[in-house]
Amino acid sequence: MTRLPDPEHSRAFLFGTAFYEADELADLPAVGNNLTDLCAALTSPLGAFAAERSTVLLDPPGAIPVYDSMRHHAAEATDTLLIYFAGHGLRKLRGGLYLALPHTQSTNAAVSGFDYDLLREIVNSSRATNKIVIVDSCFSGRAIPGMSGGTAGLAQELDIEGSCLLTATTANEQALALPGETYTTFTGELLHLLRSGIPEAGPLLSLGALGEELRRNARRRELPVPEQQFRGTTQHIALTRNPAASTADAPPPPAVPVAPPLRPSAAHSFVSRALVFAGIEHATKKDLASTIRKHWPTAADRFFRRMGTESHPSESWAQLRSWLRQFNDHRTDDVEGRIVLVDTYLTDPALPPDHKLLRLLHWLDPDGTVVYRGCPITYASLSRICLHRYAGGDERDGELLAELAQPHEWLLDILAEFPPLDRLQGVRRTWHKSLKAWRDADKTLWPPEVRAWAVDVGPGALLAALLPPEQLPEVLPRLPTEAQPPDPTSRWFDSLLQAAGGRGTLLGRLAEAEWSEQARQEALREREAEQRRQEEQRRGQEVLRQRQLLQEQEARRRRLRERAWQAAEAARLLPAARALAVLHALVLGAAWALAPILAIWITWWFASYEFGLPLLLTALVCTASLAALCRLVPSALRLGGAFRPQLRTPSTWLPPARTALAAPLLLAFGLLADHAMSQTFPEDRVDSDLLRKDGLNAFLKVVNSDSFSVIGDEAFVTLILLPASAGCAWIGLQAGLTTARRWDEKHARARQEAHHLGDHQ
């Protein structure tokens, strides 16, 4: 009894190859339609399979993805397993078939193709009750060993209950894939039956009814007769409901969705298989060239930016390469140019995708409109691109100019190969030579904004000067008006014009129009600044001369002072000066002693103490004076003329403060001694009272008498006089030393001031 598979427990796996890398295997673009529409028919409301449990694999990259997906479906199917393949099949030497994949070649089919024996092994390992294998392939009869000569080996190969095999041809015939047809012949007939149905087949289209109808139609149309083999009850398994069944047998079938046809191009007669791009079928080179011009970014990205590798090319690149191979008629096609195009340019990994697309456009339609990156390229547009800053160009013009200026790019040479742009021949070499000289020019004097302008405008202006001159008038009216040369000129402006080739060149004219006014203003400012610098330099020189004059005057004064000092030093060390200095020291010492002595005797006259004490005190003062002279005389002898006390300058002859304080101490000492002696010898006093009372003669007689003694006989007076004498000697030495040091320091200061003044000058 005919039945439909259980959708929950059934699986369908459809795979095939439409485009082949090897030239020996022609592309089969109809295979893609086979897989898509057959899966749609099987999973339609009339079909027996669930869409989520059906897989389509077109142009698999290798055998492993096919193997993994097929095993997955075989393992999960428990009711019905359907395997479908469309594409080329390659014979085995000892019988059998390889299912060709995109990278399969006849020399490596064993490793690059999918062995049908492996498919048989996967199907046999499945737990599915019904197993269906459909092969739409050239030489697909090899899938059933011995099919062309009988079925003796079939039982051994498919020894599983419920198995079914449908093949497009016998073992030694090629399946038909007519050029321009939507489907291959076998699958197209199968889809026609699934969509239209068989009027007398009942409500369900069983495999047996489909097989017989396929064979009957093939004989009637004189096409290769498909083969079939059924085991068990698989011939009663239906793939879909029968759309041609009467309403009594089944409800009216819903319409089966059919993929909308692609929009054909106007010309469709030069190749057997069209290339689909941007929703258009392209059968002529000019058709594809026209579409590429309109969809440049898409074409560059689809065909070349992601074209894959040599071993794993992208589907788009494989389709384009296969489509190009159809132009193989030496009488009408540039076959050698196509070979060079593919082998030299389109497969060169170093060539940018846009350059590859430009090469392709040149081969497709060399006499047509030249387009690059979607922009029409003419002499006028190149002029606008070169002078985009002045001609109202956009950012794309600047990017294209930068690409043209790259030393390693040959874009200008490619454009020159188009007949409409043949006057660009040799321009690239001349332009790059002048461009190198422009870039190597010394720009150190140029202002930063001029250097930026040179980078932006220079390359384009140099190229524009090499374009046909009759194309420039469209751009020239929009250039800056010609300026007058600046007067005065600036050095950087002269350097700029020299690098631009002079005022007569296009670049020189642009430079003059753009920067002459700024150069003139800067030159004026430089001239004013130079005048200010000269004035400042003149004033500085005048100040320098005044300073030198003052220095010379001071030097003369310093030399005079030095000579005066040297003369004073020489005079200071003369013997007469030294003798006079010693005399001054003696006078100074005597003067120091005179004041205390006068004080002692005046005090004695009025105080009336023992006459011997002033004598002793006078002796002590003289002792101190002599001790001071021991210090003053050597110092005076050493200083010579520099030792010259001045009466009006007390600091030069007054004794130190300690010496002045010693005089009262001596008086106190005398009074103390007088008091002691008066207590000891009250009746024998020789004092000023005696002198006033008895007169000078009597006083001198007493003094000269033997009974008078200066120090008396008391031992304690002697003990007092000895340390007093030592103290006076020490005081005198210290006073002389202090005064000598004072004169030494004064002389040293004078010498230092003289030397300091000389050093300062």
C-alpha positions in Angstrom: 0.0 0.0 0.0 1.4 3.4 -1.0 2.1 5.8 1.9 3.9 9.0 2.7 7.0 8.9 5.0 6.6 10.1 8.6 7.9 13.7 8.5 9.1 13.5 12.2 11.2 10.4 11.6 12.4 11.1 8.0 15.4 13.0 6.7 16.3 14.4 3.3 19.9 15.3 2.3 20.4 17.0 -1.1 23.9 18.0 -2.3 25.5 18.8 -5.6 28.1 20.8 -7.5 27.4 23.6 -10.0 30.8 25.1 -10.6 34.1 23.2 -11.0 37.6 24.5 -10.7 39.0 22.1 -13.3 38.6 23.1 -16.9 37.9 19.4 -17.9 34.6 19.6 -16.0 32.1 22.0 -17.4 30.1 24.1 -14.9 26.5 23.0 -14.3 24.7 26.2 -13.0 21.4 24.3 -13.3 22.4 22.2 -10.3 21.7 25.1 -7.9 18.1 25.3 -9.2 17.8 21.5 -9.0 18.7 21.5 -5.3 16.6 24.5 -4.3 13.4 23.6 -6.2 13.6 19.9 -5.4 13.9 20.6 -1.7 11.0 23.1 -2.0 8.8 20.4 -3.7 9.7 17.7 -1.1 8.9 20.1 1.9 5.9 21.9 0.3 2.4 21.3 1.8 2.1 18.4 -0.7 5.5 17.0 0.2 6.4 14.3 2.6 9.5 15.8 4.4 9.8 18.6 7.0 11.8 21.6 6.0 13.7 21.7 9.3 14.8 18.1 8.8 16.0 18.6 5.2 19.4 20.0 4.2 20.7 21.4 0.9 24.5 21.6 0.4 25.5 23.3 -2.8 29.2 23.2 -4.0 30.6 21.7 -0.8 34.2 22.7 -0.2 35.3 19.0 0.3 34.2 15.5 1.1 34.3 15.9 4.9 31.3 18.3 5.1 29.3 16.0 2.8 30.3 12.9 4.9 29.5 14.6 8.3 26.1 15.9 7.1 25.1 12.7 5.4 26.0 10.6 8.5 24.0 12.9 10.7 20.9 12.5 8.6 21.4 8.8 8.2 21.8 8.4 12.0 18.6 10.3 12.8 16.3 8.9 10.2 14.2 5.9 11.4 11.4 5.9 8.8 12.7 7.2 5.5 16.1 8.5 4.4 16.5 10.3 1.1 19.9 11.1 -0.5 20.0 13.2 -3.7 23.1 14.2 -5.7 23.4 16.3 -8.9 26.6 17.0 -10.7 29.4 15.3 -12.6 30.3 11.6 -12.0 33.7 10.1 -12.8 34.3 6.5 -13.7 36.4 4.2 -11.6 39.0 2.1 -13.4 37.5 -1.2 -12.0 33.9 -0.1 -11.9 32.1 2.3 -9.6 31.6 6.1 -9.5 33.1 9.2 -7.9 30.7 12.0 -7.2 32.6 15.1 -8.4 32.9 18.1 -5.9 34.1 21.6 -6.9 37.8 20.7 -6.5 37.6 17.3 -8.1 39.8 16.5 -11.1 40.1 13.2 -13.0 43.7 12.7 -11.7 42.8 13.1 -8.0 39.1 12.0 -7.9 39.9 9.3 -5.3 40.8 12.0 -2.7 38.9 15.1 -4.0 35.6 13.4 -5.0 33.0 11.6 -2.9 33.2 7.8 -3.5 29.8 6.3 -4.1 30.8 3.3 -2.1 31.1 5.5 0.9 27.6 6.8 0.3 26.4 3.2 0.1 28.1 2.4 3.4 26.4 5.3 5.1 23.0 4.4 3.7 23.4 0.8 4.7 24.4 1.8 8.3 21.2 3.9 8.7 18.2 2.5 10.9 15.7 4.0 8.4 13.1 1.5 7.2 13.1 3.1 3.7 16.2 4.3 2.0 16.1 6.3 -1.2 19.1 7.3 -3.3 18.7 9.6 -6.4 21.7 10.3 -8.5 21.5 12.9 -11.4 25.0 12.5 -12.8 26.9 11.8 -15.9 27.8 8.1 -16.0 25.6 7.7 -12.9 24.7 4.2 -14.0 28.0 3.2 -12.4 26.2 3.5 -9.1 24.6 0.1 -9.8 27.4 -2.3 -10.7 26.6 -4.3 -13.8 23.5 -2.1 -14.6 24.3 -1.9 -18.3 24.8 -5.6 -18.5 22.2 -6.9 -16.1 21.5 -6.9 -12.4 23.4 -9.9 -11.2 25.5 -7.9 -8.7 22.7 -5.7 -7.4 21.6 -8.0 -4.6 25.1 -8.1 -3.1 25.5 -4.3 -3.3 22.0 -3.3 -1.9 21.2 -6.2 0.3 18.9 -4.2 2.6 15.2 -4.5 2.8 13.4 -1.4 1.6 16.1 0.2 -0.4 15.6 2.2 -3.7 17.9 3.7 -6.2 17.1 6.1 -9.1 19.8 7.2 -11.6 19.7 9.6 -14.4 21.5 7.5 -17.0 23.0 4.1 -17.6 26.6 3.3 -16.8 28.0 4.4 -20.2 25.8 7.4 -21.0 26.1 11.1 -20.0 23.2 12.9 -18.3 22.0 16.0 -20.2 22.3 19.5 -18.9 21.2 21.6 -21.9 22.7 25.2 -22.1 20.3 27.9 -20.9 17.9 25.4 -19.2 16.8 26.0 -15.6 17.3 22.4 -14.6 19.1 19.3 -15.7 17.0 17.0 -17.9 16.4 14.2 -15.3 15.7 16.5 -12.3 13.6 18.8 -14.5 11.4 15.9 -15.5 11.2 14.8 -11.9 10.2 18.2 -10.7 7.6 18.5 -13.5 6.0 15.2 -12.2 6.1 16.3 -8.6 4.5 19.7 -9.4 2.0 18.5 -12.1 1.4 15.0 -10.9 0.3 11.8 -12.8 -3.4 11.7 -13.6 -4.0 8.0 -12.9 -1.4 7.5 -10.2 -3.8 7.9 -7.3 -3.6 10.4 -4.4 0.1 9.8 -3.7 3.0 9.8 -6.1 4.9 6.6 -5.3 8.5 6.0 -6.3 7.3 3.2 -8.6 4.9 5.4 -10.5 7.5 8.2 -10.7 10.2 5.8 -12.1 7.9 4.4 -14.7 6.7 7.8 -15.8 10.3 9.1 -16.0 11.4 6.2 -18.2 8.3 6.5 -20.5 8.8 10.3 -21.0 12.5 9.7 -21.7 11.8 7.2 -24.4 9.1 9.4 -26.0 11.5 12.4 -26.1 14.5 10.2 -27.1 16.5 11.2 -24.1 18.8 9.0 -21.9 16.5 6.5 -20.1 16.8 6.7 -16.3 17.5 3.5 -14.3 15.8 2.3 -11.1 16.0 -0.5 -8.6 13.6 -1.2 -5.8 14.0 -3.6 -2.8 11.1 -4.6 -0.7 8.2 -2.2 -0.5 10.1 1.0 -1.3 8.4 1.4 -4.6 5.2 2.1 -2.6 6.8 5.0 -0.7 5.5 8.4 -2.0 7.6 11.6 -2.2 4.6 13.9 -2.4 0.8 13.9 -2.8 -0.4 13.7 -6.4 -1.4 17.2 -7.6 -3.2 15.6 -10.6 -5.4 13.3 -8.4 -9.2 13.8 -8.6 -11.1 15.6 -5.9 -12.6 12.3 -4.9 -9.3 10.8 -4.2 -7.6 13.8 -2.4 -8.3 17.5 -1.5 -7.3 20.1 -4.1 -3.5 20.6 -3.9 -2.2 24.0 -2.9 0.0 25.8 -5.3 3.6 24.8 -5.0 5.8 27.8 -4.7 8.2 28.3 -7.6 11.3 30.5 -7.4 10.8 33.7 -9.3 12.9 33.8 -12.5 15.8 36.2 -12.8 15.6 39.3 -15.0 17.4 38.4 -18.2 19.6 40.9 -20.0 18.9 42.2 -23.5 21.6 40.1 -25.2 21.5 36.4 -24.4 22.9 34.6 -27.3 26.7 34.7 -27.1 27.2 32.2 -24.3 25.3 29.1 -23.3 25.2 29.9 -19.6 24.6 33.4 -18.2 26.4 34.9 -15.2 24.0 36.2 -12.6 25.2 39.5 -11.0 23.1 42.3 -9.4 19.9 40.4 -10.2 20.7 40.3 -14.0 21.7 37.4 -16.2 24.7 38.4 -18.3 25.3 36.6 -21.6 27.6 39.1 -23.3 30.8 40.9 -22.2 29.3 44.3 -22.7 26.3 43.4 -20.5 28.6 42.5 -17.6 30.8 45.6 -18.3 27.7 47.9 -18.1 26.6 46.3 -14.8 30.1 46.5 -13.3 30.2 50.3 -14.1 27.0 50.7 -12.2 27.8 48.4 -9.2 31.6 48.9 -9.0 32.0 48.4 -5.2 29.7 45.4 -5.1 31.6 43.8 -8.1 35.0 44.4 -6.5 33.9 43.0 -3.2 32.1 40.0 -4.6 34.6 38.9 -7.3 38.0 39.9 -6.0 38.1 41.2 -2.5 36.9 37.9 -1.1 37.9 35.5 -3.9 39.3 32.8 -1.6 42.4 30.9 -2.2 43.7 28.9 -5.2 42.6 25.6 -3.5 39.4 27.0 -2.1 38.1 29.8 -4.3 34.9 31.7 -3.4 31.8 30.8 -5.3 31.5 34.2 -6.9 35.1 34.0 -8.3 34.5 30.4 -9.4 31.3 31.5 -11.3 33.1 34.4 -12.9 36.0 32.3 -14.0 33.8 29.6 -15.4 31.7 32.2 -17.2 34.8 33.7 -18.8 35.9 30.3 -20.1 32.9 30.2 -22.4 34.4 33.0 -24.5 36.7 30.5 -26.2 36.0 31.0 -29.9 39.2 32.3 -31.5 37.2 33.7 -34.4 35.1 36.1 -32.2 36.8 36.2 -28.8 40.1 37.4 -27.4 41.0 34.0 -26.0 44.7 34.8 -25.4 43.7 38.1 -23.8 41.4 36.2 -21.5 44.1 33.7 -20.5 46.5 36.6 -19.7 43.8 38.4 -17.9 43.1 35.4 -15.6 46.6 34.0 -15.1 48.5 37.3 -14.9 46.1 39.8 -13.3 43.0 38.4 -11.8 44.8 35.7 -9.8 47.7 38.0 -8.7 47.4 38.3 -4.9 49.5 41.5 -5.0 47.1 43.4 -7.3 44.4 45.4 -5.5 40.8 44.3 -6.1 39.9 47.6 -7.9 42.8 47.2 -10.3 41.7 43.6 -11.1 38.2 44.9 -11.8 39.6 47.6 -14.1 41.6 44.9 -16.0 38.4 42.9 -16.3 36.5 45.9 -17.5 39.2 46.5 -20.2 38.9 43.0 -21.5 35.1 43.1 -21.4 34.5 46.4 -23.1 37.8 48.3 -23.9 36.0 50.9 -26.1 33.3 51.7 -23.6 33.2 54.3 -20.9 36.2 54.0 -18.6 35.1 53.7 -15.0 37.2 53.3 -11.8 35.7 52.9 -8.4 32.4 54.0 -9.9 33.7 57.3 -11.3 33.8 57.8 -15.0 37.4 58.5 -16.1 38.0 61.0 -18.9 40.6 63.6 -19.6 38.3 66.3 -18.2 37.5 64.2 -15.1 41.3 63.6 -14.6 41.9 67.3 -14.9 39.2 67.9 -12.2 40.7 65.2 -10.1 44.2 66.6 -10.4 43.0 70.1 -9.5 40.2 69.1 -7.2 41.1 71.8 -4.7 40.3 74.5 -7.2 37.8 72.7 -9.4 35.2 71.9 -6.7 36.2 68.2 -6.4 35.2 66.0 -3.4 37.0 63.7 -1.1 36.9 60.8 -3.6 38.9 62.9 -6.1 41.7 63.4 -3.5 41.8 59.7 -2.7 42.0 58.8 -6.4 44.8 61.3 -6.9 46.7 59.9 -3.9 46.4 56.4 -5.4 47.6 57.6 -8.8 50.6 59.2 -7.1 51.8 56.0 -5.4 55.2 55.0 -6.8 54.3 51.3 -6.8 50.9 51.7 -8.5 50.5 51.4 -12.3 47.0 52.7 -12.5 47.8 55.3 -15.1 49.3 52.6 -17.3 46.1 50.5 -17.0 43.9 53.5 -17.9 46.2 54.3 -20.8 45.3 50.8 -22.3 41.8 52.0 -22.9 41.5 53.5 -26.4 39.6 56.5 -25.1 42.5 57.3 -22.9 45.4 56.3 -25.2 47.0 59.7 -24.9 48.0 58.7 -21.3 50.7 56.4 -22.8 54.0 57.3 -21.1 52.5 60.0 -18.9 53.1 57.9 -15.7 56.8 57.7 -16.2 57.2 61.5 -16.9 54.8 62.4 -14.1 56.5 60.2 -11.5 59.9 61.6 -12.5 58.8 65.2 -12.0 56.8 64.2 -8.9 60.0 62.7 -7.4 61.9 66.0 -8.1 59.0 67.9 -6.5 59.0 65.8 -3.4 62.8 65.9 -3.1 62.9 69.7 -3.3 64.4 71.5 -0.3 61.4 72.6 1.7 63.2 73.8 4.8 62.5 77.5 4.0 58.8 77.0 3.2 56.3 77.9 5.9 54.2 74.9 7.2 51.1 75.9 5.4 53.0 76.1 2.1 54.5 72.6 2.7 50.9 71.3 3.3 49.8 73.0 0.1 52.7 71.5 -1.8 51.7 68.0 -0.6 48.0 68.5 -1.5 48.3 70.5 -4.8 51.7 69.7 -6.2 51.1 66.1 -7.5 47.8 66.9 -9.2 49.1 70.1 -10.8 52.2 68.2 -12.2 49.9 65.6 -13.7 47.4 68.1 -15.0 50.2 69.8 -17.0 50.8 66.5 -18.8 47.1 66.0 -19.8 45.9 67.0 -23.3 45.8 70.9 -23.1 42.4 71.1 -24.8 40.8 69.4 -21.8 42.0 71.9 -19.3 39.8 74.9 -20.2 36.9 73.4 -18.3 39.0 73.7 -15.1 41.2 76.7 -15.9 38.5 79.3 -15.5 38.0 78.2 -11.9 41.7 78.5 -11.1 43.0 81.5 -9.1 43.7 84.6 -11.2 47.3 85.2 -12.2 49.1 87.2 -9.7 52.0 89.7 -10.0 55.4 88.6 -8.7 55.9 90.0 -5.3 58.3 92.9 -4.8 60.3 92.5 -2.7 60.5 88.7 -3.0 60.9 86.2 -0.2 63.5 83.5 -0.2 61.1 80.7 0.4 58.8 82.0 -2.5 61.8 82.0 -4.9 62.6 78.5 -3.8 58.9 77.4 -4.3 58.8 78.8 -7.8 62.1 77.2 -8.6 60.8 73.8 -7.4 57.7 74.3 -9.5 59.7 74.8 -12.7 59.2 78.6 -12.9 56.3 81.0 -13.3 55.4 79.6 -16.8 54.3 76.2 -15.5 50.8 75.3 -14.3 52.2 74.6 -10.8 54.2 77.8 -10.8 51.1 79.7 -11.8 49.1 78.2 -8.9 51.9 78.8 -6.5 52.2 82.5 -7.6 48.4 83.0 -7.4 48.2 81.3 -4.0 51.2 82.6 -2.1 52.5 85.8 -3.9 50.6 88.2 -1.6 51.7 86.4 1.5 55.3 86.3 0.2 55.1 90.1 -0.5 53.8 90.8 3.0 56.4 88.6 4.6 59.2 90.2 2.5 58.0 93.7 3.7 58.0 92.5 7.2 61.4 91.0 6.7 62.7 94.2 5.3 61.4 96.2 8.2 62.8 93.7 10.6 66.1 93.9 8.9 66.1 97.7 9.2 65.3 97.4 12.8 68.1 94.9 13.3 70.5 97.2 11.6 69.4 100.1 13.7 69.7 98.1 16.9 73.1 96.8 15.7 74.2 100.4 15.1 73.1 101.5 18.6 74.7 98.4 20.1 78.0 99.3 18.3 77.8 102.8 19.6 77.2 101.6 23.2 80.1 99.2 22.7 82.4 102.0 21.6 81.3 104.1 24.6 82.0 101.2 26.9 85.3 100.5 25.4 86.2 104.2 25.8 85.3 104.1 29.5 87.3 100.9 29.9 90.3 102.5 28.3 90.0 105.5 30.6 89.6 103.3 33.6 92.6 101.2 32.5 94.7 104.4 32.3 93.6 105.4 35.7 94.3 101.9 37.0 97.8 102.0 35.5 98.3 105.4 37.1 97.2 104.1 40.5 99.3 101.1 40.1 102.4 103.2 39.2 101.5 105.5 42.1 101.2 102.5 44.4 104.5 101.1 43.3 106.1 104.5 43.8 104.6 104.8 47.2 105.8 101.3 48.1 109.2 102.1 46.9 109.2 105.4 48.9 107.8 103.5 51.9 110.8 101.2 52.0 113.5 103.8 51.7 116.0 103.9 54.7 115.0 107.5 55.5 111.3 106.5 55.6 112.1 103.6 57.8 114.2 105.8 60.1 111.4 108.3 60.2 108.9 105.5 61.0 111.2 104.3 63.9 111.3 107.9 65.2 107.5 108.1 65.0 107.3 104.9 67.0 109.7 106.3 69.6 107.7 109.5 69.8 104.5 107.5 70.1 105.9 105.4 72.9 107.2 108.5 74.7 103.8 110.2 74.2 102.1 107.2 75.7 104.4 107.4 78.8 104.1 111.1 79.2 100.5 111.3 79.9 100.5 108.8 82.8 103.7 110.3 84.2 102.1 113.8 84.3 99.0 112.3 85.9 101.2 110.6 88.5 103.1 113.7 89.5 100.1 116.0 89.4 98.3 113.6 91.6 101.4 113.4 93.9 101.5 117.2 94.2 98.0 117.5 95.2 97.6 114.2 97.1 100.9 114.7 99.0 101.9 111.0 99.3 105.3 109.6 99.8 107.8 110.9 97.2 109.1 107.4 96.5 105.9 106.2 95.1 105.6 108.5 92.1 109.2 107.6 91.3 108.2 103.9 91.4 105.1 104.6 89.3 107.1 106.6 86.8 109.4 103.6 86.5 106.5 101.3 86.0 105.1 103.6 83.2 108.5 103.7 81.6 108.7 99.9 81.8 105.3 99.7 80.0 106.5 102.2 77.4 109.7 100.4 76.7 107.8 97.1 76.4 105.5 98.8 73.8 108.4 100.1 71.9 109.7 96.6 71.6 106.7 95.9 69.5 106.3 99.3 67.8 109.8 99.8 66.6 110.0 96.5 64.5 106.6 97.2 63.0 107.6 100.7 62.1 110.8 99.5 60.6 108.9 97.0 58.5 106.1 99.4 57.4 108.4 102.3 56.7 106.6 105.3 55.3 103.2 103.6 55.9 103.8 104.0 59.7 102.9 107.7 60.0 100.6 108.7 62.8 98.5 111.8 62.1 97.8 114.2 64.9 94.4 114.9 63.5 93.5 111.3 63.4 93.5 110.1 67.0 93.0 106.5 66.0 96.5 106.6 64.5 98.3 107.5 67.7 96.0 106.8 70.7 97.0 103.7 72.7 94.6 100.8 73.1 91.8 101.0 75.6 93.5 98.5 77.9 96.6 100.7 78.2 94.4 103.7 79.1 92.8 101.6 81.8 96.2 100.7 83.3 96.9 104.3 84.4 94.2 104.4 87.0 95.3 101.0 88.2 98.8 102.3 88.7 97.5 105.3 90.7 95.4 103.1 92.8 98.4 100.9 93.3 100.4 104.0 94.4 97.8 105.1 96.8 97.6 101.6 98.3 101.4 101.6 98.7 101.4 105.1 100.2 98.8 104.1 102.7 100.9 101.1 103.7 104.1 103.1 104.1 102.3 105.9 106.0 101.2 103.3 108.5 104.7 101.9 108.8 106.7 105.1 108.9 104.4 107.9 109.9 107.2 110.1 111.1 109.5 109.8 108.0 107.3 111.0 105.2 108.8 112.7 102.2 105.9 114.2 100.2 104.8 117.3 98.5 103.8 118.9 101.8 107.5 118.7 102.8 108.4 120.4 99.5 106.0 123.2 100.0 106.9 123.6 103.7 110.7 123.4 103.7 111.4 124.4 100.1 113.2 122.7 97.3 116.7 122.7 98.8 115.5 121.1 102.0 113.4 118.6 100.0 116.3 117.6 97.8 118.6 117.3 100.8 116.2 114.9 102.4 115.8 113.0 99.1 119.5 112.7 98.7 120.1 111.7 102.2 121.0 108.1 102.9 118.0 107.8 105.2 115.5 108.0 102.2 114.6 104.7 100.5 112.2 104.3 97.6 110.9 100.9 98.4 111.6 100.8 102.1 112.6 97.8 104.0 109.3 96.1 104.1 109.3 92.9 102.2 105.6 93.1 101.3 106.3 96.3 99.3 108.9 94.4 97.3 106.5 91.6 96.7 104.0 94.1 95.3 106.5 95.9 93.0 107.7 92.8 91.3 104.3 91.6 89.9 103.5 95.3 89.1 106.6 95.6 87.0 105.8 92.3 85.2 102.2 93.5 84.6 103.3 96.8 83.2 105.7 95.1 80.9 102.9 92.7 79.7 100.6 95.7 79.2 103.2 97.5 77.2 103.8 94.5 75.0 100.1 94.0 74.4 99.6 97.7 73.6 102.6 97.7 71.2 101.4 94.5 69.6 97.8 95.8 69.2 99.0 99.1 67.7 101.4 97.3 65.3 98.7 94.9 64.2 96.4 98.0 63.7 99.0 99.5 61.4 99.6 96.2 59.6 95.9 95.8 59.0 95.6 99.4 57.8 98.4 98.9 55.3 96.9 95.6 54.2 93.5 97.3 53.6 95.2 100.0 51.5 96.9 97.4 49.5 93.7 95.3 49.0 91.8 98.4 48.0 94.4 99.3 45.4 94.4 95.8 44.0 90.6 95.5 44.1 90.3 98.8 42.2 92.7 97.6 39.6 90.9 94.2 39.2 87.5 96.0 38.9 88.8 98.3 36.3 
